[in-house]
Amino acid sequence: MTTQDKLTTTLHTGTINTLLIVLLFGSLWGVVEALFGGLLHVILPPTYQGKIMIALAVALMAIAVRQTRKPWIPFGMALIAAPLKLFSAVVFSLPVSAPAILNPVFSILAQGAAFALFAIAVEGKRWPVTLRFALAGAGAGALQSLLFAGLVRGPGHLLYLPLTAIRELGTKFPYWSLSLSGIGNFLSTSVPYSALAAGVAGMIIGLVPVRVHTGFRPAFMLAGSALCLGIFFLASWFI
């Protein structure tokens, strides 16, 4: 085998391993959303539930970044976890285009993109690990609120069912997104609390010793992903 062939094989193997890592952590995020999101929805008001879920999501993304040393991985995780939330349409017998189905998808995408951007920004900085992840978490918490509002106001309003159909179904609609003042009110409450919750979560993960894994066995990643997906669908259906 030539040097070029060896390099090609190494790159190919590395790409596959990277995709499997993203699948594993993205599936795990789906499990967290299904298990904790479902339970918190029952016992807590939506305001508190959202902040706790942001903190859990940031904690999971921070663990993934620390274990893999890949600061972009949170966005890859979001691309796996977000579509899984569409399964809620089956569970709640709602159209996929209902805001109650699409908004959690937008939220996960916003969280993954925001944390990835801040993780990349602090990567390589000679700061304490705790400080880096606290700043990444707080920044991501604030930015994800802005991104979420943009996704709701933009793609959301293009994809949502007509308001008349939403009212007939009796499902939720983000009325705050209909006006600039409403968006401003949403951001004025969401940004600070989300930044605080995500910053604390990032700080905690920065404090906890996390073992770095430069590589996982493909069989382990596939088995772990399959297990997570199985738990996700069961938890989504029964919780």
N, C-alpha and C positions, 0 to 999 in steps of 0.2 A: 504494500500500500504506500502510495506516494505521500509526501508531506501535505500536499493540497487535499488529498482524499482524507487524511487524518483530521485536518482542520475542518473540512466539510462535515465529517461524522461527528466531531466534537460540538460544532455549532448546532447541528441537527438535534443531538441528544440534549444539549443545553436548552434549546427552544422547547422541546417536549417537556422537560422537567419543569421549566418555568410555567408552562401552561397548566401542568398538573398541580403545581403549587397554588396558582391562582384559583383553580377549580376547588381545591381543598379548602382554602380559607374563605372563598366566596360561598361555598356550601355551608361552612360553619357559621358564617354571618346569617345565612338564611335560617339556620336552626335557632340562633339567638333571637331573631325577629319573630319566629313562629312561637317559640316557647315563652320567652319573657314578654314579648309584645302582646300575646294572647292573654296571659295571666294579668298583666298590668292593666289591660283594657277592661278587665272585669272588676278590679279592686280599686283603681285610681281614676281621677278625672283626666281627660285628655291632655290638659296642660302639663300635669306632673308626669304623665306617661311619656310624653314626647321628650322631655328633658332627660329622663332616666334612660330612654332608648338611645338618645344621642351619646350619652356618657358610655353606655355599653358598646355602641358601635365604635367609638373612638378608642376605647380600651382594646377592643379586638384588633382594630387596624394598627394600633401602636405595637401590640404583641407581634403581629405579622411582620411589620417593618423591622422590629428588633431581631426577630428570629431569622429573617431572610436577608437582611441588609439591602432590601430593595425598596427605596422610598416611593416608587410609583405603584407598588402592589395594591394599595387601597383602591385605586380606581379600577384595576382589574377585578378585584373582589366585588366591587359595586356592579360591574357588568354581569357578574354571575348572580348576585343576590337580588338585584332589582327585578329581573324578569321572573324570578321565583314568586315574587309577591303578586304577580298576575293570577296565580292560582286562587287567590282570594275571591276572584270572580265566580269560580265554581262553588266555593264554600258558602258564599253569601248570596248566590243566585243573582248576581248583578252583571250588567254588561261590562266588558273590559274598559270601555270609555267612561265609566262612572268616576267622578272625582274620588270617591272612597277607595277605588282600586288604583287609579293612576297616581294619586298624591303620595302614597308610600313609596311608589317606584321613583318618583321625582326626588323624594327626600333621600333615599339611599344613594341615588346618583350624585346628588349635591354633596352629601357627606363624603363619599369616596373621592370625588374630584377635589373637594376643598382640603381634605387631609393629605392627599397625595401632593398637592401644590406646596403646602407648608412643610411637609416632610422633606421634599426635595430642597426647599429653601434653607432648612436648618442642617441638612446633611453635610457632614464634613466640618461644621463649625466646631471650634475648640471650646465648647461650652459643656458644662456637666450634662450628663444624659437626662437627668430629671428636668433641668431647665429647657433643654431642646424639645422634649416631648410635651412639657407643659405649654410652651409657646406654640408648638404645632397644634396641640389640641385646642387651645383658646382661639387661635387664629382660624382654625378650621370650623370651630363652632360658630364664629361670627360670619365667616364667608359662606358657610352652607345655608344660612338663613337668607342671604342675598341671592344665592344661586337658586334656592328653592322658590323664592318669590318670583324670580325671573322665569323659571320653568312653568310655574302655575300660570303666570300672566301671559306667557308666550305660547309654547306648545300645548299647555293645558287648555287654554281657551279655544284653541283650534280643534282639539280632540274630544273635549267633553261633550256629553249629550246635551241637547237643548234644555234650557232651564225648565220648560214645561214638563219634559220627560223626567227630569231629576226630581221635581216636586211630586209627580205621580208615583215614582218609585219610593219616595220618602227617604232618600239618601242624602248625604251631606254635600254641601257646596261651599267653596271658599269665597263667601261674599265679600270678604275684605279685598279680594283681588280685582274687584270691579272699579275701584277708584284709586287715585294716587294717595288720597288721604287714608284710605283703608290700608293700602300697602305700607304707608308710613307708620300707621298705628301697629300693624303686625310686626314690622321690623323693630320698632321701639321697644317692644316687649320680648321678641324672640332673640334678637342679637345678644343682649347682655346675659340673659339666662343661659342661652345655648353656649356662649363663650365660657361662662363660668363652669357649667357642667362638664363640657369637653376639656377645659383646661385642667380641672381637678382629675379627670379620668386619665389624661395624658401624664400628669405629674405622678399619679400612683403607679402607672406602668413603668415610668422612668425610675421609680424607687425600687420596684420589685426586681430581683435578679432574674433575668430571662436568658436561657441558654440559646446561644446562636447556632443555627443549623445552616451550613452552607449548601446542604443537599439532603433531600429525602429520597427514600427508595420509591420507585414508581409504584410497586405493588402496595406499599403502605398508603401512598397518596390516593390511589384508585379506591382501595378498600375504605379509607376514611371518608372520601367524597361520597361513595355509595351509601355508607352508614348515615352520614349527615343528611343526604337527600331523603333517605327513608324516614328519618326522624322528622325532617321538615314537613313532609306530606302528612304524616300521622298527626303531628302536633297541630298543623294548620286545620285539619279536619275535625279534631276532637276537642281542642281547647277554645 
